[in-house]
Amino acid sequence: MKNAVIYARFSSHSQNEQSIEGQLAECYAFAQRSDLRIVHEYIDRALTGTTDKRPDFLQMIEDSKRKGFQYVIVYSLTALPVTAMTVQRTKRS
């Protein structure tokens, strides 16, 4: 069984804490179907999707350097900040 983490986020203007619970439920269900063990949840609340300066996202990138997980599960790719800088940093990790 491979290790995975979940990254969930909601923006301040269009979602709420219930959105996080729904994202987590879907991600856990996916992990179970895919025979993945969830070893950590990273959650950024009320933060915009236009930046990668989010505490839990940055912690997840740092933690990935220790190679304790092989996969990141997200409910939607819109949870991830897709900027040139993020892609560059992630590639180096």
C-alpha positions as CSV (number, residue, x, y, z in Angstrom):
1,M,0.0,0.0,0.0
2,K,1.4,3.4,-1.0
3,N,1.2,6.5,1.2
4,A,-0.8,9.6,0.2
5,V,-1.7,12.9,1.7
6,I,-4.8,15.1,1.1
7,Y,-4.6,18.8,0.3
8,A,-7.9,20.7,0.7
9,R,-8.6,24.4,0.5
10,F,-11.5,26.8,0.4
11,S,-11.6,30.4,-0.6
12,S,-13.0,33.0,1.7
13,H,-15.7,34.3,-0.7
14,S,-17.4,31.2,-2.1
15,Q,-17.0,28.3,0.3
16,N,-17.0,27.4,4.0
17,E,-15.9,24.7,6.4
18,Q,-18.5,22.3,5.1
19,S,-16.7,22.5,1.7
20,I,-13.6,21.1,3.4
21,E,-15.5,18.2,5.0
22,G,-17.0,17.3,1.6
23,Q,-13.6,17.5,-0.1
24,L,-12.0,15.3,2.6
25,A,-14.9,12.7,2.3
26,E,-14.4,12.4,-1.5
27,C,-10.6,12.2,-1.1
28,Y,-10.8,9.5,1.5
29,A,-13.2,7.5,-0.7
30,F,-10.8,7.8,-3.6
31,A,-7.9,6.7,-1.4
32,Q,-9.9,3.6,-0.3
33,R,-10.8,2.7,-3.8
34,S,-7.2,3.1,-4.9
35,D,-5.6,1.2,-2.0
36,L,-3.8,4.3,-0.7
37,R,-3.0,5.0,3.0
38,I,-3.7,8.6,4.0
39,V,-0.8,9.7,6.3
40,H,-1.7,13.4,6.6
41,E,-4.2,16.1,5.7
42,Y,-3.1,19.6,4.7
43,I,-5.9,22.1,4.9
44,D,-5.8,25.8,4.0
45,R,-8.9,27.7,5.1
46,A,-10.2,31.0,3.6
47,L,-7.2,31.5,1.3
48,T,-7.2,32.6,-2.3
49,G,-6.2,30.2,-5.1
50,T,-4.1,32.8,-6.8
51,T,-1.1,32.3,-4.6
52,D,1.1,29.5,-3.3
53,K,1.8,31.4,-0.1
54,R,-0.5,29.1,2.0
55,P,0.8,27.6,5.2
56,D,-0.3,24.0,4.8
57,F,0.5,24.0,1.1
58,L,4.1,25.1,1.8
59,Q,4.3,22.6,4.6
60,M,3.2,19.8,2.3
61,I,6.0,20.8,-0.2
62,E,8.5,20.7,2.6
63,D,7.2,17.4,4.0
64,S,7.4,15.9,0.5
65,K,11.2,16.2,0.6
66,R,11.3,13.6,3.3
67,K,9.5,11.2,0.9
68,G,7.0,10.0,3.5
69,F,4.3,9.9,0.8
70,Q,4.1,9.2,-2.9
71,Y,0.8,10.8,-3.8
72,V,-1.1,14.0,-3.2
73,I,-4.9,13.7,-3.5
74,V,-7.0,16.8,-4.2
75,Y,-10.8,17.0,-4.8
76,S,-10.2,19.5,-7.6
77,L,-7.1,20.8,-9.3
78,T,-8.3,24.3,-8.5
79,A,-7.2,23.7,-4.9
80,L,-3.6,23.8,-6.1
81,P,-1.9,27.0,-7.0
82,V,-0.6,26.6,-10.6
83,T,2.0,29.3,-11.1
84,A,5.3,29.0,-12.9
85,M,7.1,29.4,-9.6
86,T,5.1,26.6,-7.9
87,V,5.8,24.2,-10.8
88,Q,9.5,25.0,-10.8
89,R,9.8,24.5,-7.0
90,T,7.8,21.3,-7.1
91,K,9.9,19.8,-9.9
92,R,13.0,20.4,-7.8
93,S,11.7,18.6,-4.8
